[in-house]
C-alpha cells in the first residue's frame, strides 16, 4: 500500500447541515460524542495500510486544521502523514476550488511522485467502514483504469443517487443521476442474480449506487484532469471516464451513510447509541482514531440512562433521565433533567470560576440546568441551558423554520453553538 496516495475532499459550504456548519466545515462536525466526521475516512485509510493522506480544505477550516494537527502523528520511520492542502493562490491559479475535480487538479503535483501508482479519492463527510485493500485488489484483478465503490439499493432509494449500469464482468458501462421513472430505473437495473452470484444477497435491491469513493491509476487521473476543465467528479469526470476508460465496480454491502443533512446526521448519531447499532464503533481490528483528550471519567450520580452513549468528562446529576440519546464531551446535566431522543455535543472547555465571572449577569452556567426537558433535538457545543427549560418540537411547527434563537431543520430542533437560554424558557 506504499504506492497509494489518498486525497480526502473537505467539502463545500455544507449549507444543508446549517447551523452545525456555521463555524466549522462539514468534516469537522462532531460525531458519536467524541469523534469528528473526518476521523472516519482517515481511520479507514490507516486501518487499510494507507498512510499518505492529503486533506483538501476550503470553508470554515480552522477547527478542522486544529483537529488534524492535534490528532494524526506518524512515527518518522513510516513516512506517513496527514497533510492539509488548503485553497490558496498559486502561480497555477488564484481562484477557490470550483468543485471536487478542480480541487484535485490544483494539487496534482503532490501525487506526481515516482512512487505513487494509485490515487484514492474520498469524501470527508461519510460514515462507513471499508478495507481499501480489497478495493485495490478488485482494481488490479480487473486491470481497470478507475474503480468505484458501489452500494446495492432499492428502486425507491435510487431516486436520490447516481446509479451505475454494469456488464456481466462488473465493468461500468453507463451512469444515470437520480433516475425517477420506471423506464429510467430499468435502464440501470442490476440483475439480483448477478449480485447473489458474487456473495451479496440482493434482498430485492436492483440498483447499484455510486458511493463517491474512487480509485484511479495515477496516470489516468492526471490525464483526465489535465486535458479537461471538468470541475466535479460525480457529474463530469466519472461519466467521461466510463466512455473512454475501463471503469470497474467494487461491491460494498456494509453500512454507509452520507452525512449531508441535519436529518441524516441526527439519525446516524441515534443509531450509534442503539443496542445493536448498524455501524458498531467497538470493532477491535478496525478502530476509529481521534484526538486523545485525557479527560477524566464521566461521573454519574443516581441518574437513569437507557440506550445512550456518554462520552468522557461528563457530570450527570441525581434524578436525570437520559434515553435514546448521545451525550458529548464535558457535558454537565443537572438534577432531574430529561434528555430523550437527542444529541448533545457537549462543551469545548470546563467552566471555572474565572469564566463564570466573565459571563453576563443572568446567563446560566455551561451545560443543562436542573429540571430541563430536551426531546428530539440537537444541542451544539458550549450551550448554556438554564433550569426548567423545555426544548421540544412545537405542535404544528414547520419542518424547516426559525423560532427565536432556535431552528427547526428536517423536523428536528437545533440549538446553535453557544446559545444561552434563561431559566424557565420554553419552546
N, C-alpha and C positions, 0 to 999 in steps of 0.2 A: 504493500500500500504506500510505499515511499514515493512512488511515481504518480500519486494522485494529489491534486490541489482542490480545495473546496472554496467556493465563493458563496457566502450567505447574504441574501438580499435583505437589507434592513427595513424595507417597506417605505410606503409613501406617508402621506399626512395622517392616515388612519382615521378619517372622518367618521366612519361607521362605528368606531369604538369611542368616540367622544362621549363624555368628558374624560374618560380614562387616559386619553392621549392628548389632553390639553397641555400637559407639562412634560410628557415623555413620549418616546417613539413606541410603535407597536411592539417591537421585540423586548422592550424594557417593561412592559406591563407585568405586574406581579401575577404569579400563578401558584395555586396549591399552598398558599400561606407563606412559603419561604423561597420559592424559585421565581425566576422571570422567564418569559416565553423563549428568549434567546438561548436559555440553558438547554432546551430540548434538541435543536439541531446540532449544537456543539457537542453535547453528550453523545448523540448518535454517531457523530464523527469519531470521537475519541474511542468509544466502545467498538468501533469498526476498524480501528487501527489507523485512522486518518488524522494526522496532527499538523497539517499545513493548511491553516484556515484563515481566510480573509473575510472580514465583515464590512459590507458596503453600507454606509450610513449617510443620512441627509437631514431629516427633520427631527427637531427636539431631541438631539442625540447626546446631550451632556450626561444624563443619568445612565444611559446605555454605555457610554465610553467609560464612565467611572466603574460600572459593574464589571466590565470586561477587564479593566486594568487591575481590579482588586481580586479577581477570581481565577483567571486562567493563566497559570505559570507552568512552563515545562522545564524539565531539567536540561542543562546545557548539552548533554550527550545525545538527546533525542532529536535535536534540530527542529523541534515542534514549536508552533506559535499560533496565537490568535491575534491577527493584526488588523487594525481598523483602517479602512480606506474611506475617508470622509470626502464628500463632494468638495471640490476645490477648483480654483482657477489654475490652469496649467498652460504650457505652450501649445498643447493639443486642443484646448478648448476652455472657454470661460463660462459656460452655461452649467446650470444644475442638471442633475440627471433627468432626462426626458422620459425615462421608462426603464424597465429591468434590463433590457438588452443594451440600451445606451449606457447604463451604469457600468456594465461589464466591459463594454467597448472602451470606455475611458481609462480602464485599468488593465488592458491586455498585456502590458509589459511585465506585469507581475506573474503571469502564467507562461510567458515565453522564455522559460528557462529550460536548459537542455535536459534536465532530469524529470520533467513533468510530461507525462504521456496522456493523462486523463484529467478532465475538469468536471467536478461535481457541483451542480448549482442547486441551492436550496433556498427555501423561504424562511424568514425569521419569525413567523407567527403561526406555525402549525404544531399540533400536538400528536405525536406518534412515536413509535419505537421501531427502528429498522436497522438491519445489519447490511451496510452498504457493500460489504464483501460479496454478498450474494448477488447484488445488482451488478457489480463489476464482472462476476462470473458469467451472468447472463449475457452481458455485453460482449465479452470475449468469445464465448462459445458461438454466438451468432455472427461474429465478425462484423459488428454493427459500427456505424459512424456515430449514432446517437441512440441512447436508450432512455426511455421514460417510464417512470413508475405508474402502473395502472391499478385502479381500485374497482372491483366489481360493485355495481349499484343497480337499483331497480329503476324502472321507467319513470316513476314519479320524481325520484332524486335527480335523474339525468337532466331534468329541465333546468337545473341550476349549475351544470358543469359542462366542461368541454369533453366531448365523447369521441373515442377513437374507433376506427374500423380496422380490423386486422385480417390478414390471410391465415391460412392453416398453420404457418410456421411462427406466428406471433409477430410478423412484421407489420408495422403500422402503414396502412395504405390510404387512410382518409381521416379527416378530423372535422367535427361539426360542433360549433359553440352553442350550447344551451338549446338543444332540439326541443321543439314544443309540440309538434303534431305527430300523430301515429305514423304518418308517412316518413317524416324525418327520423323518428326513432327506428323505423325498420331499416333505414339506410345504414345505420351504425350498430345494428343489433349484433351481439356476440352469441353464438350458439351455446346454450348452457352445457351441452355435452362436451364442448371444447374445453370449458373450464374444468368440468369434472375429470376429464382425462389428464389434466395437469395437477390433480390433487387438491383442487379448490371446489368446495361444494357450491353449486350455483345458487341454491335456495331461491329460485325464481328471479335471480338477477341476470339481466340480459344486456347490460351496458358496461363498458369499461371507461371510467373517468380518469382524466389526467390529474395527477396529484401535484403537478408543478415541481416535480423532482427530476432533474435532467442529468445524464452523464454523457459527456462529449469526448470524443477523441480531441486532443488539444488542437491539432491542425484543422480539424473540421470546424471547431468553434471559431478559431481565428479567421478562417476563410469566410465563414458565414457573416461575421461581423465587419470585417474589413472591406468586403465587396458589396455591402448593402448599407442602407441607412435605417434599417429596422430599429424600432425603439422598444418593442415588447416581445418577450419570449413566447408567451402563450398565444398572442394574437398574430404574430408575424414570423418569428424565427422558426418556431416549431412547425407550422404549416408549410413553410418554404422548405424545410429540411425533409419533410415527408415526400415532397415532389422530386427532390434531387438527390437524396441520400438514403442510406439504409437506416431506417429508424425502427428499433426493436422495442417491444413492451417488456417490462419486468413486472410480473404479477405480485400484488401485495394484498393480503386479506386480513390484516390486523386492524386495530383501532387507528383511526385517522380523523382529525378534526381541524378544519381551518378556522382559527380564532379571529374571524374578521368582523363580527358584530357583537353588540352587548349581549344579545340572546345566546349566541354560541359560547361566549366567554362565561356567562353565568351558569349555563347548563353543564359545561365541561368541568367547572370547579365543583359543583354539587355532585356530579358523577364521581369525581375523585374521592369525595367524602363518603360515598355509599359503602355498604358492607362488602359487596363484590364489584369493585369498580371495573369498568370496561378497559381502563388504562391503569394497571397497577403501578404504583410508584416503587414498591419494595421488591424489585427484581434484582437479586444479588449480583448476577453476572452482567447486568446492564444498568448500572446506577445512573441517576441524574445528578450531574455535578453543578454546584452553585457556590456562592461565596460563603466561606466559613466565618461566622459572625461571633462565635464564642460567647453566646448568650447563656444566661442561667436557665435551669429547667423551669417549666411552667408550674406555677403554684395554683392549686385548686382547693378551695375551702368549702366543702359541703354543697357543691353545685351538681346539677344533673346534666350529663352530656350524652346525647344519643346520636349515633350515625353521623359523627362530625370529625373533622381534623382540627387539631390545635397545634400551632407552631410554637417555637421556643420563646421564652422570655415573657410569657403572659401571666396575668394575675386575674383569677376568676373567683369572685367572692360568693359567700354563702347565699343559697336560695336562687342563684342564677340558673336558668334553664337554656341549654343550647341544643337545638335539634336540627338535624339535616343541614348543617352549616359548616363553614370553613372560617377559622379564626387565625389571622395572620400574626406576624412577629410583634412582640411588645404590646399586645393588646390588653387593655385594662377594662374589665367588665364588672360593674358594681353589683351590690346585693340585689337579689330579686329581679334582675333584668331578664328579659326573654328574647332570645335570638332564634329565629326559626326560618329555615329555607333562605339563608342569607350568606353573603360573602363579606367578611370583614378583613380588610387588608392590613390592619394594624397600624404601627407607627414607625417612623424612622429614628426615633430617639425616645428616651425616658424623660418624663417631666420632673425636673428637680426644682428646688426652691427658687433658684435664680430665674428659670423660665416661668415659673408660676407668678413671680413678682412682675415680670415683663408683660404678662397678659393683661389686656384691658379689663377694667372692672366689670364684673357681671358675666365674663366669659367662662364657661365651665372648664374644668381641667381636661387634659388629654384622655380620651377613652370614652366608654359608655357608662352613663350615670345609673344610679340605683333606680329600680322600678321601670326602666325604659323598655319599650317593646319595639322590636325591629322584625319585620316579616317581609320576605321576598324582596330583598334589597341588596345592593352593593354599596358598601361604605368604604370609600377610598382612604388612603393613608392620612394620618395626622388630623383626624376629625375630632371635634370636641362636642360630644352629645351629652346634654345635661340630664338631670334627674326627671323621671316620669315623662319622658318624651315618647311620642308614638310615631313610628315611621312604617306605614304600610300603604299599599296602593289604594287610593280613594275610589269608592264605588262610582262607576261611570266615567272614570278618567280616561282620556285618550291614550293610546298605546305609546305615542311619542308626543310629549308636551313638557312644559316647564311650569313649576309651581314654586315660586319664591326661589330660595337657594337650591332647591332640589329639582331633578329632572326625571322624567319617565322615558325610558327607551326600551322598545320591544316588550312593553308591559312590565318592566322591572324598574323599581325606584332606584335611582343612582344618587348617592351623596358625594359631591365632588371633593377632591382633595382639599384638606384644610378647612372644611366647613365647620362653623360653630353654631349649635342650636341651643338656645337657653332652656332652663328648667320649664317643664310643662308644655313645651312646644308640641303641636300636633299636626300631622299631615292628613 
